[in-house]
Amino acid sequence: MTPFAPSLLALVALGGAAGSLLRYAAGIWFARWFGVFLPWGTLAVNVAGSAVIGLLGGLMLAGVHLSPESRALVITGLLGGFTTFSAFSLDVGTLALRSPALGAGYLALTLAGGLGAFAMTFGLGHALGRALAG
């Protein structure tokens, strides 16, 4: 199957739409519960997305096969639409204009949370994948 097969493109689009809707809902939910002093929704989806892609990456590294269709739908589409690195960049810049320390703190918190979540779940995914693969 070619990378631009209509069925793969449809899966990427479907996953991207779902991920974007989930990101939008998370942003609203976090703002309602935690306020708008920091963009908590963006932070939460970047950390959650990093955790999920860490788990999937670990599974694949351990030999668990994810079909091109699954990767297109979940990794490229859903997680691509759900995580918000471009929105994260805008948030850091906006916060830095308000206060350089606030912008730097949010940058550090997001990077530490995302990379930490990835590191924890990557090992878990790899161990789980090895157990599933036999």
Beta strands, then each sheet from edge to edge (+ up, - down):
end
